[in-house]
């Protein structure tokens, strides 16, 4: 984030921080979500904490905050009820979702601790397998391991073999630049390589150590 923020200051740009899956993560001792003009978190069901669906935007800029409040409520003028000066959206969170979210916040530290324990167990079981690239954690960062993700050469074959053993997994997302609405001719090799080799392993907070051991044993037995 430091070089991104430096470029933004030099060119008078706003920075929007994609913190969708990074609840509780840290960058150089600072919480993710506090480093930019606006940060965005997701509360979808598979995130570290959830409200079932939806998300949250954070900002220290009161002008931007007020604009986002208006946009989330159909663009309605806050001083003139049912009058819409601009086109907005229905992005309001229900009271029920908010109550779930508040309860989840109370458990967030426990969720993160469990996620990091799961990652530590995976790392200890898989680090000797040379064909696997484990998820990195820089010295200046705190990784909350929204998903435990590894890189392997024959990713699709491994997913199939895990499935035969009753183990669910997910491939990495496709890069944005290969999606039809955003396709470009240029190659972006790092993103393409990650998409080709990346696999997300089970890492839900109720995962047991013996289940992790079974997953790791299945992977090491089927890596080519």
GIFENJO-V484972 format. One record per residue. RES is the residue in one letter. SS is DSSP state (hx for helix, st for strand, lp for the rest). PSI is psi as a letter, one per 30 degrees, with the letter a starting at -180 (* if undefined). D_FIRST is the distance of its C-alpha to the first C-alpha in Angstrom with 2 decimals. Layout:
RES/SS/PSI/D_FIRST, RES/SS/PSI/D_FIRST
This chain:
X/lp/e/0.00, X/hx/e/3.82, X/hx/e/5.68, X/hx/e/5.08, X/hx/e/6.01, X/hx/e/8.49, X/hx/e/10.00, X/hx/e/10.38, X/hx/e/12.17, X/hx/e/14.26, X/hx/g/15.45, X/lp/h/15.76, X/lp/l/13.79, X/lp/k/12.87, X/lp/k/9.68, X/st/k/10.91, X/st/j/9.02, X/st/j/11.13, X/lp/g/11.89, X/lp/e/15.41, X/lp/g/16.16, X/lp/h/13.88, X/lp/j/16.29, X/lp/f/16.06, X/lp/l/13.20, X/st/k/11.23, X/st/j/8.10, X/lp/h/9.74, X/lp/f/12.51, X/st/k/10.98, X/st/k/11.91, X/lp/k/9.86, X/lp/f/11.03, X/lp/g/10.92, X/lp/g/7.55, X/lp/a/8.71, X/lp/e/12.18, X/st/k/13.28, X/st/k/12.36, X/st/k/14.84, X/st/k/16.54, X/st/k/19.48, X/lp/g/22.70, X/st/l/24.50, X/lp/f/27.06, X/lp/g/25.23, X/lp/l/22.10, X/lp/e/21.87, X/lp/l/23.44, X/lp/l/25.41, X/lp/g/27.61, X/st/e/29.12, X/lp/l/27.20, X/lp/a/24.99, X/st/a/21.70, X/st/k/20.12, X/st/k/17.88, X/st/k/16.56, X/lp/l/16.24, X/lp/f/17.35, X/lp/j/18.92, X/hx/e/22.55, X/hx/e/23.37, X/hx/e/20.79, X/hx/e/21.93, X/hx/e/25.51, X/hx/e/24.94, X/hx/e/23.41, X/hx/e/26.42, X/hx/e/28.76, X/hx/e/27.25, X/hx/f/27.43, X/st/h/31.11, X/lp/g/32.61, X/lp/g/31.73, X/st/k/34.53, X/lp/k/35.14, X/lp/f/34.66, X/lp/f/37.74, X/lp/j/39.95, X/lp/k/40.34, X/lp/g/40.44, X/lp/k/39.62, X/st/j/36.78, X/lp/f/35.51, X/lp/l/32.82, X/lp/k/32.31, X/lp/a/30.25, X/lp/l/29.73, X/st/i/31.02, X/lp/g/27.85, X/lp/k/29.52, X/lp/k/29.31, X/lp/l/32.75, X/hx/e/33.87, X/hx/e/34.53, X/hx/e/30.97, X/hx/e/29.65, X/hx/e/32.08, X/hx/e/30.91, X/hx/e/27.26, X/hx/e/28.23, X/hx/e/30.14, X/hx/e/27.25, X/hx/e/24.93, X/hx/f/27.65, X/hx/g/27.42, X/hx/e/23.65, X/hx/e/23.56, X/hx/e/26.53, X/hx/e/24.96, X/hx/e/21.83, X/hx/e/24.22, X/hx/e/26.32, X/hx/e/23.52, X/hx/e/22.46, X/hx/e/26.19, X/hx/e/26.71, X/hx/e/23.94, X/hx/e/25.47, X/hx/e/28.87, X/hx/e/27.84, X/hx/e/26.21, X/hx/e/29.42, X/hx/f/31.61, X/hx/f/29.82, X/lp/f/28.41, X/lp/f/31.72, X/lp/j/31.80, X/lp/f/30.77, X/lp/f/30.45, X/lp/k/27.52, X/st/j/23.82, X/lp/l/22.46, X/lp/k/19.04, X/lp/l/16.71, X/lp/j/15.18, X/lp/l/13.30, X/lp/f/14.69, X/lp/g/11.61, X/st/l/11.28, X/st/j/13.93, X/lp/k/14.80, X/lp/g/17.10, X/lp/h/18.57, X/lp/e/19.18, X/lp/l/21.21, X/st/j/22.34, X/st/k/21.77, X/st/l/23.37, X/st/k/24.13, X/lp/l/27.81, X/lp/e/29.83, X/lp/i/32.40, X/hx/e/30.25, X/hx/e/32.68, X/hx/e/35.63, X/hx/e/33.96, X/hx/e/33.18, X/hx/e/36.86, X/hx/e/38.13, X/hx/e/36.09, X/hx/e/37.48, X/hx/f/41.01, X/lp/g/40.46, X/lp/g/39.36, X/lp/j/35.67, X/lp/k/33.30, X/st/l/30.03, X/st/k/27.70, X/st/l/26.40, X/lp/l/22.81, X/lp/l/22.30, X/lp/k/23.30, X/lp/k/20.62, X/hx/e/20.49, X/hx/f/21.86, X/hx/f/25.07, X/lp/k/25.85, X/hx/e/28.80, X/hx/f/27.31, X/hx/g/24.33, X/lp/k/25.98, X/lp/l/25.50, X/lp/e/27.57, X/lp/k/24.90, X/lp/k/23.93, X/lp/i/20.41, X/hx/e/21.56, X/hx/e/18.73, X/hx/e/18.45, X/hx/e/22.24, X/hx/e/22.75, X/hx/e/20.67, X/hx/e/22.59, X/hx/e/25.82, X/hx/f/25.52, X/st/k/23.50, X/st/k/25.45, X/st/k/24.62, X/st/l/27.19, X/lp/k/28.69, X/lp/g/26.65, X/lp/l/28.04, X/lp/f/28.43, X/lp/g/32.22, X/lp/k/32.14, X/lp/l/34.60, X/hx/e/34.48, X/hx/f/37.51, X/hx/e/35.91, X/hx/e/32.87, X/hx/e/35.41, X/hx/e/37.28, X/hx/e/34.21, X/hx/e/33.26, X/hx/e/36.92, X/hx/e/37.16, X/hx/e/34.11, X/hx/f/35.36, X/hx/f/38.83, X/hx/g/37.77, X/lp/k/35.12, X/lp/*/36.50
